[in-house]
Amino acid sequence: MSTASMSIRPAKPRSYSKWFVNALTIVLCILWAIPILWAIVVSLRPRSDALGRGDIWFGQYLTTESYQIVNELAPFFPRIEDGRLTGSYYQNTLQYVLTTLGVQLITIPLAAFAFVHFEFPGKKILFYLILSQMMIPTASLLVPNFVTIREMGLYDTTLAIAIPYFGSAFGTFLMRQAFLEVPRELVEAGQIDGCRWYHLLWHVYLPPSRPTLIAFGLVSVSFHWNSLLWPLVVTSDNARPLTMGLLRFTQLTDIGAQWSLIMAATLIIVAPLLLIFLVFQRQFIQSFMHSGIK
């Protein structure tokens, strides 16, 4: 028997596990996409074309009138009134979300660095006190926080919405865990080279912890973009975010459920986050995988 024939081995039985996983993934993607597709179709239906049993998708024709009416009933986008440019829910939301995130990206790494790098009396007790904030229901802090905002003269401003979130117990815990994974040899090498504490933070601790910081930033933006209860308490008209605009359309029950308007307003709110995820989905997934967020 030749060497070539001896080297031939029977083919291994074909594994169908990969095909099953792919098929299951496709089914889950379709199930996830159906509500979004339905919202898009309903938002393009005429307002006079009511939804009925067996008729929940395409109507008589498609139109964008719901989006025009939505922006007239609630100022989602800037518009000109009396010769001047007025504020909008999008402008207020961006100011509030970006201000909150910008301050958090400063306070959270600094707090986590202090708990990892320095030794001081009551360090563990203070850290546990910060973690205990995650167990306090948000609703129980509405009244004292509201009183503080009124005394500071910040009622009905985007800064009033952002101030309570300038510090984050969850973010501090997350970054502390990431900083603890930094090899001690790198820190000691930096200290031998004469690095000050801010050099260590910027050049030693932050580079390997960047995925964790990105993951927290994504969670923060998503959470504050969809926030409703606290903005409802501390704003009245000028500084209201996007979620307050959607609240207007959920209250149109006296003339029946205006599904086309509700879906149009909902898509206006979720569209930025959805587009950002579709464009940067690889970076999103990688950041969460490296950060350990499940």
C-alpha positions in Angstrom: 0.0 0.0 0.0 1.4 3.3 -1.0 2.1 6.2 1.4 -0.5 8.4 -0.3 -3.2 5.8 0.2 -2.2 5.3 3.8 -2.5 9.0 4.5 -6.1 9.1 3.4 -8.4 9.1 6.3 -12.2 8.9 6.4 -13.8 12.3 6.4 -15.1 13.5 9.7 -18.9 13.7 10.1 -20.1 17.2 9.2 -20.9 19.3 12.2 -24.2 21.2 12.1 -23.7 23.2 15.3 -22.3 26.2 13.4 -25.2 26.2 11.0 -27.6 25.9 13.9 -26.0 28.9 15.7 -26.1 31.0 12.5 -29.8 30.1 11.9 -30.7 30.9 15.5 -28.9 34.2 15.2 -30.7 35.1 12.0 -34.1 34.3 13.7 -33.2 36.4 16.7 -32.1 39.3 14.5 -35.4 39.2 12.6 -37.4 39.1 15.8 -35.4 42.1 17.1 -35.9 44.1 13.9 -39.7 43.5 13.5 -40.7 46.1 16.1 -38.4 48.7 14.5 -39.7 47.9 11.0 -43.3 48.1 12.3 -42.6 51.5 13.9 -41.2 52.8 10.7 -44.2 51.6 8.6 -46.8 52.9 11.1 -45.1 56.3 11.3 -45.5 56.5 7.5 -49.2 55.7 7.5 -51.8 58.5 7.2 -53.2 59.7 10.5 -56.7 59.0 9.2 -55.9 55.4 8.4 -56.6 53.7 11.7 -55.0 50.5 12.7 -57.2 47.4 12.8 -57.1 43.7 13.2 -55.2 42.3 10.2 -54.2 45.7 9.1 -51.2 46.8 11.2 -48.6 47.2 8.5 -49.0 49.1 5.2 -51.9 51.5 4.9 -53.6 53.0 1.8 -50.4 55.0 1.0 -47.3 56.2 2.7 -46.7 59.8 3.8 -44.3 61.8 6.0 -47.0 64.1 7.4 -46.7 62.5 10.9 -43.1 63.7 11.1 -44.1 67.3 10.2 -47.0 67.3 12.6 -44.8 65.9 15.4 -42.3 68.7 15.0 -45.1 71.3 15.0 -46.7 69.9 18.2 -43.3 69.5 20.0 -40.1 71.4 19.2 -37.9 68.4 18.6 -35.7 70.4 16.2 -34.8 74.1 16.2 -37.2 76.4 14.3 -37.6 80.1 13.7 -40.3 82.0 15.6 -40.7 85.8 15.4 -37.4 86.1 13.6 -35.3 84.2 16.1 -34.1 80.7 16.4 -35.8 78.9 19.3 -34.4 76.0 21.4 -35.3 72.4 20.8 -35.5 69.1 22.6 -32.5 67.8 20.7 -30.4 70.8 21.7 -31.4 70.4 25.4 -30.7 66.7 25.3 -27.3 67.0 23.7 -26.3 69.7 26.2 -27.4 67.6 29.1 -26.0 64.3 27.9 -22.6 65.7 26.7 -22.2 67.9 29.9 -22.8 64.9 32.1 -20.5 62.6 30.2 -17.8 65.2 30.0 -17.7 65.7 33.7 -18.0 62.0 34.4 -14.9 61.3 32.2 -13.0 63.5 34.6 -14.4 62.7 38.0 -14.6 58.9 37.6 -11.0 58.2 36.6 -9.7 60.5 39.3 -11.8 58.9 42.0 -10.9 55.4 40.8 -7.2 56.4 40.7 -7.4 57.7 44.2 -8.8 54.4 45.5 -6.2 52.3 43.7 -3.0 54.3 43.9 -3.2 56.2 47.3 -3.4 55.0 50.8 -5.4 57.1 53.3 -7.4 56.6 56.5 -11.0 55.3 55.9 -10.3 54.3 52.3 -12.3 51.1 52.4 -15.2 52.7 54.3 -15.4 55.6 51.9 -15.4 53.2 48.9 -18.2 51.1 50.5 -20.2 54.3 51.1 -19.9 55.2 47.4 -21.0 51.7 46.4 -24.0 51.9 48.7 -25.4 54.7 46.5 -26.2 52.1 43.9 -28.6 50.5 46.4 -30.5 53.7 47.0 -33.7 54.0 44.9 -33.5 57.0 42.6 -37.1 58.0 43.5 -36.2 58.5 47.1 -33.7 61.3 46.2 -36.1 63.3 44.0 -37.3 65.6 46.8 -33.9 66.5 48.4 -32.3 66.9 45.0 -35.2 69.1 43.8 -34.9 71.3 46.8 -31.2 71.7 46.3 -31.7 72.6 42.6 -34.3 75.3 43.5 -32.0 76.8 46.2 -29.2 77.0 43.6 -31.4 78.8 41.2 -31.0 76.2 38.5 -34.6 75.1 38.0 -35.5 74.5 34.3 -32.0 74.4 33.1 -30.0 71.6 31.4 -27.4 72.0 34.2 -30.0 71.1 36.7 -30.6 67.8 35.0 -26.9 67.0 34.8 -25.6 67.9 38.2 -26.8 64.9 40.2 -24.9 62.6 37.7 -21.6 64.4 37.8 -20.3 61.5 40.0 -21.1 57.9 39.4 -20.7 55.1 41.9 -21.0 52.5 39.1 -18.4 54.2 37.0 -16.0 54.6 39.9 -16.4 50.9 40.7 -15.9 49.9 37.1 -12.8 52.0 36.6 -11.3 50.9 39.9 -11.6 47.3 38.8 -9.9 48.2 35.5 -7.1 50.1 37.3 -6.5 47.1 39.5 -5.7 45.0 36.4 -2.8 47.3 35.5 0.5 45.5 36.2 2.2 46.9 39.3 5.5 46.7 37.5 4.4 49.4 35.1 3.4 51.7 37.9 6.7 51.2 39.8 8.7 51.8 36.6 6.9 55.1 36.1 7.6 56.1 39.7 11.3 55.2 39.2 11.4 57.4 36.1 10.0 60.3 38.2 6.4 60.4 37.0 4.0 62.5 39.0 0.6 61.2 39.9 -1.1 62.8 36.8 1.6 61.3 34.5 0.9 57.8 36.0 -2.9 58.3 35.5 -2.6 59.5 31.9 0.2 57.3 30.6 0.0 54.1 32.8 -3.5 53.6 34.1 -5.7 55.0 31.4 -4.3 53.4 28.1 -5.1 49.8 29.1 -8.4 50.8 30.7 -9.7 52.7 27.7 -12.1 49.9 26.6 -13.7 50.1 30.1 -14.0 53.9 29.9 -15.6 53.6 26.5 -18.1 51.0 27.7 -19.1 53.2 30.6 -19.5 56.2 28.3 -21.9 54.2 26.1 -23.9 53.1 29.1 -24.0 56.7 30.4 -25.1 58.2 27.1 -27.8 55.6 26.6 -29.1 56.0 30.2 -29.3 59.8 30.2 -30.7 60.0 26.6 -33.7 57.9 27.8 -34.1 59.6 31.2 -37.6 60.8 32.0 -38.4 61.0 35.7 -35.7 63.5 36.9 -36.1 65.9 33.9 -39.8 65.8 34.5 -39.2 67.1 38.0 -36.7 69.8 37.4 -37.8 71.3 34.1 -41.0 73.1 33.0 -40.5 74.2 29.4 -37.2 75.7 28.4 -34.8 72.8 29.2 -37.0 69.8 28.5 -35.3 66.9 26.7 -36.5 64.5 24.0 -38.3 62.1 26.4 -40.5 64.9 27.5 -41.5 65.5 23.9 -42.6 61.9 23.6 -44.6 62.2 26.7 -46.9 64.7 25.0 -48.0 62.2 22.4 -48.7 59.5 24.9 -51.3 61.8 26.5 -53.4 62.3 23.3 -56.0 59.8 24.5 -59.0 62.1 24.2 -58.9 61.8 20.4 -57.9 58.1 20.3 -54.5 56.5 20.1 -52.4 58.5 17.5 -50.1 55.6 16.6 -48.5 57.3 13.6 -47.6 60.3 15.7 -46.3 58.2 18.6 -44.2 56.1 16.3 -42.8 59.1 14.5 -41.8 60.8 17.8 -40.3 57.5 19.0 -38.2 57.1 15.9 -37.0 60.7 16.1 -35.7 60.0 19.6 -34.1 56.6 19.1 -32.7 57.2 15.6 -29.4 58.8 16.8 -28.6 56.0 19.2 -29.6 53.3 16.6 -27.5 54.9 13.9 -24.5 55.3 16.2 -24.8 51.6 17.2 -25.0 50.4 13.5 -22.0 52.5 12.5 -19.8 51.7 15.5 -21.2 48.3 16.5 -17.8 46.6 16.3 -16.2 49.1 18.7 -19.2 48.8 21.0 -19.0 45.0 21.2 -15.2 45.1 21.7 -15.4 47.7 24.5 -18.0 45.7 26.4 -16.0 42.4 26.0 -12.9 44.0 27.3 -14.7 45.8 30.2 -16.5 42.8 31.5 -20.0 44.3 31.3 -22.5 41.6 30.7 
